[in-house]
Amino acid sequence: MLEPFQDEFMRRALAEIVLIGLAGGALGCWVVLYEFSYAAESLAHSLFPGLVVAALTGIPLLLGATPAIVLAALAIALATRVHGTSRDVAVAVVITTIFGLGVLLALSPASPPGIEALLFGDILGPTDADLTSAAAMAVAIPLALWALHSRLLASGFDRGAAAALGISPGRVEAMLLVLLAAATVVSVQGLGNLLVVAVLVGPAAAARHLTDRIVPMLFLAAAIAVLAGVAGLYVSYYLGTAGGASVALAIFAAYLLSLPAGRLLAPRPAGHAHPEATIG
C-alpha cells in the first residue's frame, strides 16, 4: 500500500492532491448549492490564454492566470450589458472566444514542448511554489467559508430573509465567485484547465447525495475529494495512466457510488416498505 509513496514525486503529488481536495471539496459544496457549476467550468476555461502566455514567456502560471480571469470577468460584465443578451449567453460567448484564443496561442510555433500539461495538469510534478500556493489555499478558503457561513446560508436558502437581515445576496455571491476564482487559479496548476472543475464539483455533488445537512456535507465533500485523489494516484502509479485524468476518473467513480449509497442512507417514510429515497 505504501510502495508508491516511497518516491519523492509521489509524496509531493499526495501533498498537492490532499491540499487541493480539502479546500476544493468544501468550497464545491457552496458551488453546487448556489448552482455555480457552470461558472466553475467557465472560470477554468477563461484561464487558458493566460496560462499559455505564462508558458511562452517563462513567468509563473499564477501571474498569467490571475489577469486572464479578471479580463474574462470584465468581458462577461460588458457582454451582459448588450440588450437582449442573457448572462448564460454572455458567459458562453466570452469563454468560448477566450478559450479559442488560448488554443491558437498553444498551437503557435513558439509554443514550448509539454504545453498540453496546461490542459490536463501535472499533478505528479508539483513545484515548491505549487505546494506553497496549495497550502495557502487549504488554509484561506476554509477560514473564509467559516467567516461567511451564516451569510452563505441566509443568501442561498432565503434571499428575501437575507435582505431583511441586512445581508446583500449579490455581494455574498460575488464573494463566493472570488473564492471560486482563487481556488481555480491555484488548482489548475495541478489538475489542468480541463480537469480542475472535477475537484470543485464532483466531490460536493457526491456528498449532496449522502446528506441533507450543510456541515456534514462540507466534511464529506472534503473527505471524498481527498480519498478519490489518493485513489487516482494509485491508479496512475500502477496502471501508468495520466495523474490528473486518473484523479478526475476516481472522483467520477465516487459520484457514481454515491447514487445508490444515497438511496440506502435516505430516511424511509413511515408506512412504506420500499420508499424512494429523497434528499432535501
N, C-alpha and C positions, 0 to 999 in steps of 0.2 A: 504493500500500500504506500509506503514511503519512498520507494525506489525513484519515482520521477523527481522528487524534490531533493535528491542528492546533488542535482546540478544547480549551479548558481542561477542560471537563466530561468529555471522553473520556479525557484523560490521567489525571484523578483516578479515573475508573472503572477504567482499566487498572491503576493502582497498587493499588486496592482488590481487584480480582479476582486479581492476582498474589499479594498478601499472604495472602488467604484460601485461594487454591489451594495455596500452599506448605505451609501449616500443615494445612489440611483434608485434602489428599491424603495426606500422611504419616500423620496420625492415623487416617484412614479405613482404612488397612491393618490396624491392630490392631482397629478396629471390625468389619471383615469377618472377620478370623481368629478373633476371640472371639465371633462371631455376635451382635453387638450392634446390628445394623442396625435392628431393630425398636425398640430402646432409643433410637437416634438420632432416629427419626421421632417417638417418643413425647415425648422431651425437647423437640423443636422445637414440638410442638403444645401442650405444657404452658406455654410462654411466652406464648401469645396473650393471655390475660386481663391479664397484667402489661403487655404492650405496649400494649394498648388503654387501660388506666388511665394509663399514661405519656403517651399521646397526648392523652387527655382533660384531664389536669392540667398538661400542658406540661413535665413533667420529662424528663430524658434517658431514652432507651429502656433503657439498661443498668440504671438504677435501678429500672425497672419489671420488667424481665425477671429479674433476679437473685433477688428474693424469691419470684417466681412459680415458678421452677424448684425452689427449696428447699421451698416448700409442697407442690409436686407430689410430690417425693421422700418427704416425710413422710407424705403421704396414701397413697402406694403402700405404704410400710412398714407403716402401720396396717392397710390393707386385706389385706395378706398374712397378718396375724395372725388373720383370721377363719377359723374352722375350715372346711375343705373348699374354700378359695379358693386356686387356684394363682397363681403370680406373674404369668403371662401374663394371666389373667383380671383380676387386680387392676390391672395396668397398663392394660388395655383399658377397664375401667370408669372408673377415675380420670381417665385422659387424655381420654376421650370427654366426660365430665362437665365437666372444666375447659375444654376447647375449646368446648363448647356455651355455657358461661358467657361466654367471650370473644366469641362471636358475638352473644349477647344484648346485651352492652355495646357492641359495634361498631354494632349496629342502633338504638341509642337515639337520640333526637332531639338529644342533646347531642354526638354524635359529630362531630368536625371533618371537613371535606372531605378526600378523599385517604386515608381510613382503610384503603382496600384495599391501600395500599402496605405495610401490615404483613403482609399475606398473601403478596404477590408481590415485595416488596422494592423498592429504588430504587437499583440498582447504578450508575445514571447520575448520581446526585446525592449522593455521599458527602460528609459534612461533615468538617471538620478533626478533630473528635472521633472520627468513624468511622475515618478513616485512622490516627489515633494508636492506637486500640484494636486495629485490624487489624495494625499494625506490631508492637505489643507481643505479640500472639498469635503472629505469624510467628516471633518470637524465642523466646518462652517455651515453646511447645509442642514444637518440635524439641529444645530443650535438655532438657525433661522426658522426652521419649521416649528421648533418648540416655542419660539417667541411669537410666531404668527398663528399658533394652533387655534386659539379661540376665534380669531378673525377669519381664518380659513373655514372653520366650521360654520360660523354665522353666515358668511357670504355664500358658501357653497350650498347650504341647505335651506336658507330662508333669506333671500335678498331683501325682502321688504322689512323684516325684523332687523336685519343688519343695519339698514339705513336709519331705522328708528333709534338704534343704539349709537348712532354717530359713526358707524363703520362704512366706508366707501367700498362697495363691491368692486368697482372699476379699479380702484387703487390696489386692492388686495390681489386681483387677477394680474395686474401689472407686476407686482412684486413676485408673484408665482412664476410669471414668464421670465423675469430676470434670473431667478434661481434656476429655471429650466435651461436658459441660455448658458449660464455659467457651468452647469453640470455637463451640458452638451460639448462645450469648448474643451473641457478637461477630459471627458470620457472618450471623445473622438480620437484622441492620440493613441489609445489602446485598442479600441474596437472598430475604428474606421468610420467613415462617413455614412456607409450604408447599413452598418450593424449596430450603431450606438443606440438607436431607438429601441432595440430589443431589450436592453437592460433598464430602460426608462419606462417601458410599458408592460413587457411580458410578466415579470415577477409580481407587479401590482395587480395585473388582470387575473393572475392565478390566485393571489391572496384574496381577491374580491369574491371568488367562488367559495372560499373556505370560512369566511367570517363576515358578519354584517356590522361589526364594530370597528371604528376607525383606528383606535390604538393597537388592538391585536393585529389589524391589517397592516399597519406600519411595520411592526416587528416581523410579521410573517413574510412580507414582501422583501425585506432586507435579508432574511434568512434564506428565502428561495433564491434570491439573486446570488448570494454567496455560494450556496450549495450547488446551484446549476453552473456557476462559474468554475468551481473546483471540478465538477464532473466533466465540463468541457475541456479542461486542461488535461485530465486523464485520457479522454478520447483522443485529443490531439497528440499526446505523447505516445500512446500505444498503437494508434492507427496511422500516425503520420499525416493527419489532416491539418488544415489551417487552424490556428488557435482561435481567432476571433469568430470564424464561422462555426467552429465546434462549440464555443460558448453560446452563441445565438441558437444553435440547434438544441442544446441542452435546456435553454430557457423555454423554447417552444415545447419540448417534451414535458417540462414541468407544468406548463399551461394545460396541455392535453390531460395529464394526470389529475389536475385539479378539477376537471369537469365531473368525473364520476365521484371523486372524493368529496366534492361539494354537495352532491346529492345524498351521499351517505351521512354527512355531518349535519345536514339541514334538519331543523326540528320538524317532527311529524304532527300534523293537526290531529286533534282528538277525533276518534270515530271513523278514521280511515285506515284501512290495513296497508294500502300501498299508495300513499300520497306523493304527489310530485314535490320535489324539493324547491323551495323558494328562498332566495337570498334578498333581504330587504336592503 
